[in-house]
Amino acid sequence: MSKSISYHPFLLDNLKDPNYAALYLETHLEEDEFEFDPELLKMALRNVLEALGDSHLTAEQIKIYEQFLDKLLTMPAGIGIYNLGLWLKALGLKLAVTVDKEGKNVVENLPSLNGDNKEKYEGVLTKVPDR
């Protein structure tokens, strides 16, 4: 009987390369024919934090960033995008916008904009932490 080898250590080793980590996250953020899965995105972000955290953050900061991840993914769009950019910057990555060469119209896929979300979120990142 053959023993299986865990994929996770292999993935983390690859994610230590910031270029690989950026491409990995990009694939999780790209639109596809399946519904967006926030849990899958959260897992991808945790994997990148685990791989790149040691070289950019202290152990205490890694814990804070991991705890903040749950809150980050439930924030209203503007605040969430801004904080995701800061969260990634702390790991040596950058949130970027590029031209969509396929030119797909995704307006029909946008969520409803009806109703105001007046909830306030505590713990908003305001800067990239100093190491």
C-alpha positions as CSV (number, residue, x, y, z in Angstrom):
1,M,0.0,0.0,0.0
2,S,1.5,3.3,-1.0
3,K,1.5,6.3,1.3
4,S,0.2,9.6,0.1
5,I,2.2,12.7,0.6
6,S,0.6,15.9,1.8
7,Y,0.3,18.6,-0.8
8,H,0.3,21.4,1.8
9,P,4.1,21.5,2.5
10,F,4.7,21.4,-1.3
11,L,2.3,24.3,-1.8
12,L,3.8,26.4,1.0
13,D,7.2,25.9,-0.4
14,N,6.1,27.2,-3.8
15,L,4.2,30.1,-2.2
16,K,7.4,31.4,-0.6
17,D,8.1,32.7,-4.1
18,P,6.2,36.0,-4.2
19,N,5.6,35.7,-7.9
20,Y,4.0,32.3,-7.4
21,A,2.0,33.6,-4.5
22,A,0.7,36.5,-6.6
23,L,-0.4,34.1,-9.4
24,Y,-2.0,31.7,-6.9
25,L,-4.1,34.5,-5.5
26,E,-4.9,35.9,-8.9
27,T,-6.3,32.6,-9.9
28,H,-8.5,32.5,-6.8
29,L,-9.8,36.0,-7.5
30,E,-10.5,35.6,-11.2
31,E,-14.0,35.2,-12.4
32,D,-15.0,31.8,-13.7
33,E,-18.2,29.9,-14.5
34,F,-18.6,28.8,-10.9
35,E,-19.9,30.8,-8.1
36,F,-17.4,32.7,-6.0
37,D,-16.5,30.8,-2.8
38,P,-15.3,33.1,0.0
39,E,-14.1,30.1,2.0
40,L,-11.8,29.1,-0.8
41,L,-10.4,32.7,-1.0
42,K,-9.9,32.7,2.7
43,M,-8.0,29.4,2.5
44,A,-5.8,30.8,-0.3
45,L,-5.0,34.0,1.7
46,R,-4.2,31.9,4.8
47,N,-1.8,29.7,2.7
48,V,0.0,32.8,1.4
49,L,0.2,34.3,5.0
50,E,1.6,31.0,6.2
51,A,4.2,30.9,3.4
52,L,5.2,34.6,3.3
53,G,4.5,35.7,6.9
54,D,7.8,34.7,8.4
55,S,9.8,36.8,6.0
56,H,7.6,40.0,6.4
57,L,5.9,39.9,9.8
58,T,6.7,39.0,13.4
59,A,5.0,36.0,15.0
60,E,2.6,38.3,16.8
61,Q,1.7,40.1,13.7
62,I,1.1,36.9,11.8
63,K,-1.5,35.9,14.5
64,I,-3.2,39.3,14.2
65,Y,-3.3,39.1,10.4
66,E,-4.8,35.6,10.5
67,Q,-7.5,36.7,13.0
68,F,-8.2,39.9,10.9
69,L,-8.7,37.8,7.8
70,D,-12.2,36.7,8.8
71,K,-13.3,40.3,9.4
72,L,-11.6,41.5,6.2
73,L,-13.7,39.2,4.0
74,T,-16.9,40.4,5.5
75,M,-16.3,44.2,5.3
76,P,-18.2,46.4,2.8
77,A,-16.6,46.5,-0.6
78,G,-14.7,49.8,-0.4
79,I,-13.2,49.2,3.0
80,G,-12.6,45.5,2.3
81,I,-10.7,46.2,-0.9
82,Y,-8.6,48.9,0.7
83,N,-7.7,46.6,3.7
84,L,-7.1,43.6,1.4
85,G,-4.5,45.8,-0.4
86,L,-2.8,46.7,2.9
87,W,-3.0,43.1,4.1
88,L,-1.2,41.9,0.9
89,K,1.3,44.8,1.1
90,A,2.4,43.6,4.5
91,L,3.3,40.3,2.8
92,G,5.3,42.0,0.0
93,L,2.4,41.7,-2.5
94,K,0.3,44.3,-4.2
95,L,-3.4,44.4,-5.2
96,A,-3.5,45.6,-8.8
97,V,-6.0,46.3,-11.6
98,T,-5.3,45.2,-15.1
99,V,-7.0,45.5,-18.5
100,D,-9.4,42.6,-19.3
101,K,-8.3,41.6,-22.8
102,E,-11.3,39.3,-23.1
103,G,-13.7,42.2,-22.7
104,K,-16.5,40.2,-21.0
105,N,-19.5,42.0,-19.8
106,V,-20.1,41.0,-16.2
107,V,-22.8,43.5,-15.2
108,E,-25.4,40.8,-14.9
109,N,-23.2,39.0,-12.3
110,L,-23.0,42.0,-10.0
111,P,-24.7,41.6,-6.6
112,S,-27.7,43.7,-5.8
113,L,-26.8,47.2,-4.7
114,N,-30.2,47.8,-3.0
115,G,-30.1,48.6,0.7
116,D,-27.6,50.4,2.8
117,N,-25.0,48.5,4.8
118,K,-24.6,50.8,7.8
119,E,-22.6,48.4,9.9
120,K,-19.3,49.7,11.3
121,Y,-16.3,47.5,11.4
122,E,-13.6,47.7,14.1
123,G,-10.1,46.7,13.5
124,V,-9.6,48.3,10.1
125,L,-6.0,48.2,9.0
126,T,-4.6,51.7,8.7
127,K,-1.0,51.0,7.7
128,V,1.4,48.2,6.9
129,P,3.0,47.1,10.1
130,D,6.7,47.8,10.9
131,R,8.7,44.7,11.5
